[in-house]
Amino acid sequence: HTFAPSVPDTHHTAFRSSLCRRSMANAAPVFHFDEVERLVLLSMMDAFFADLGEAAAKDFAANLRLRVPTVDEDELVAFARRPASASADDMVSLVAGKITSGPVHDGEKLRVLFKALSSRLGCKVLTGKLGPFYKLSTSDAQEVIKSWLCSPLAPMREIGKSMKLLAAFAAMALHPNWKAIGYARPDLQAMRESARKMQGFDFSACRVAVESPQPMPSNQEPQPQEIICDCVVVGSGPGGAVLAAELTEAGFRVALLEVGQWQSSETQTCSEREGFRAAYQMNGNLFTEHKDLTILAGSALGGGSAVNWSCCLPPPQQVREEWARDFGIEWAASEEMQQSVEQVRQRLAMHTKRVKLNAANQVLMRGCERLGYQSEVAAQQGWEPESPDNGGLCSLGWKHGSRQGMHGSALADAARTGNLLLLDGCRADEILRDSLGRACAVCATVHSGPSTRQVIVRGRGVVVAGGTLQTPQLLRRSGLKNKHIGRHLHLHPAMLVWGRFDEEIRHFEGAPMTTVSRVAEDQDGRGYGAKIFVPNFHPVTFSALTPWQGAKEFKESLTGYAHAAPLLSLVRDQGEGKVWEDAAGNTRVDYTMTSQDKKHLMSAGEHAARILVAAGAREVHSSHSCLEPFRVRDSAAASSAGSSADFEAWLARLQGMGIQQNSVALGSAHQMGTCRMAASPKLGAVKPSGETWEVFGLFVADTSAFPTASGVNPMWTCAALAHRVAQQVKQHLGTTPEQAMPAPLRRHFAPCAAGCASVPVPSAKPKQGLRHVEDASTNSGSSCTSSPGSSGARA
């Protein structure tokens, strides 16, 4: 593609300097362990995932042989003898790489902890034993770990959980231990061959190739590359993708900015280690402030849809009425919303046809039927690929089925019009306004390998759809001050209960979340409660969620992986949190569950346990650190409704545990509400039209605009909201004909079609009256400016 030329522009010098500083801040330093820290790490990891010894290993294998008949006994012995340090060629470097890919402050806190543990006194304070930690016996180290995980003090539980997460990664990120738990490396050749047959859309034709900056004198900075379009859309998830499809099909040229990068099937590896690094925000290392809740948010072409479980549930009528009643969004409860819901259902191929239930989803349906609980087949977005995993690798970004993800549906629709300019690997740094206060451009940084290039993407409107965590940060960086930006965060906290069956379940094969039970979804008469789903976990995630109550017990639990049917309870939360960007450019999240949310989640967890026992589980494991698994004593009880005295006693202990900070593994794959929509700026950051209250021509179209938690997987609701906002953006573009440009640069720009001569001609003619103006006199002197107070300063 060719672009309008750049010329010196002193007006943006301060802004470009702030961009360079921010880009440098975001380049995380490589984490290295010094020799003492290395010793602490090795002793810690090998205490969690220990060599059980020769005699204990043989007993371990003999006891498990009948329970896992598909695993060779020698493999079980080797698994029992293998410590974490032998689970990778260089376990220390593996863990250091994991820490490097996470927030800088996490690495700093780890250094402080290891420094304390490497001293006699510091170790005594933290463990009750004279140090250094690496001189403790394995049994003493394990005793310390147990005391941390079950400590009455939340900071001690946080230390225990952090170390356990590292141990799970060290032991399960690579393949040595996979065979013993019944997992095998995907056959990449077969997977890629199946993807080729699907002939997915190739986005290379619409990708913008940003050129490397020309060498400049040392006292000058390279000029940003200029790109002109009708509308700039930040983010390619369900919100940005649907909006881009609507605009491009109406004849508008859209520049789509996505921080993630498009990956073809030929470059994907289908491993957790690479999948989290390539497709998730913060490389999958994002937590709430005290690490009590893990947050998974997509960062790839297609946003969350590139890695989500494809379950689709429409926005509940009760939620829509709440939005209309409490927040003044009248269209939410009207026929207009229903039309948008139907429009996106068709565009995104949401269906219940030929939905295949894997063994784990059949467990949910069977258990619910025996108990008289409600359950149903859940609609899916697109069709699962005909590949060896049968859709089981979707959470690692392998979504190459027909119309799957936004890259297979809405984004492909937008690209086919010829009106889409895709800038992937592109981080939006700041939104610019013209002298009339209108949003007129986005300044961004494009990453291509080791090099970066600054770009300014200009349009007559800007839509932010970067997701609930990133959208408020961009608005704050751009100078918006509304008090609701970054607040009212909802996370749909989720808790795991899993059952071990005699037969292999292999929940990691086949599409997850094809069924749902609503038995606990409305516990207060207002639509607040929890739903129960079937998730999909690969070895690292499964081991991270499995409680550690000793090395032997932990390894025994992991051998149940292929026999496990996991059930996930997901609560519609009333509690709120906040998100912000720290000085190092990292996303920070603070969030607290309310007592009512905890009660609802625990109630759903109890229902999930009953479902598993009724379906025939031999064991039931919760994700509470200090609760032992329940073991069914005979096969008759395993197929009953689970009403034995022993089981009721275990359920009572489960309820008694409750949800204390870091006492139970919790996660979030749904984030909502940080730029909520409302009829007044006193209630929200965004108007019911999707336009921000503060900046004309700046719209928000993603889950951050949700006034409350949706209570369902947010993809369908988000897409419907974006469809509605898209109609408002079309109207805005139809009544805002002038292309806002800095007056000093105006004479260098041609109209869009000429300025981007090699870009495909729009397939539909823009509406009458739309034009790009070159003469400064026709724009009343409008010039593009950085937002007030935002030249490098963080909000």
Buried (B, 14 or more C-beta within 10 A) or exposed (E): BEBBEBEEBEBBEEBBEBBBEBBEBBEBEEBEBEEBBBBBBBBBBBBBBBBBBEEBBBBBBEEBEEBBEEBBBEBBBBBBBBBBBBBBEEBBEBBBBBBBBBBBBBBEBBBEBBBBBBBEEBBEEBBEBEBBBBBBEBEBBBBBBBBBBBBEEEEBBBBBBBBBBBBBBBBBBBBBBBBBBBBEEBBBEEBBEBBEEBEBBEBEEBBBEBEEBEEEEEEEBBBBBBBBBBBBBBBBBBBBBBBBBBBBBBBBBBBBBBBBBBBBBEEBBBBBBBBBBBBBBBBBBBBBBBBBBBBBBBBBBBBBBBBBBBBBBBBBEBBBEBBBEEBBBBBBBEEBBBBBBBBBBEBBBBBEEEBBBBBBBBBBBBBBEBBEBEBEBBBBBBBBBBBBBBBBBBBBBBBBBBBBBBBBBBBBBBBBBBBBBBBBBBBBBBBBBBBBBBBBBBBBBBBBEEEBBBBBBBBBBBBBBBBBBBBBBBBBBBBBEBEBBBBBBBBBBBBBBBBBBBEBBBBBBBBBBBBBBBBBBBBEEEBBBBBBBBBBBBBBBBBBBBBBBBBBBBBBBBBBBBBBBBBBBBBBBBBBBBBBBEEBBBBBBEBBBEEBBBBBBBBBBBBBBBBBBBBBBBBBBBBBBBBEBBEBEEEEBBBBBBEBEEBEEBBEBBEEBBBBBBBBBBBBBBBBBBBBBBBEBEBBBBBBBBBBBBBBBBBBBBBBBBBBBBBBBBBBBBBBBBBBBBBBBBEBBBEBBBBBBBBBBBEBBEEBBEBBEEBBEBEEEBBEEBEBBBEBEEBEEBBBBBBEEBBBEBB
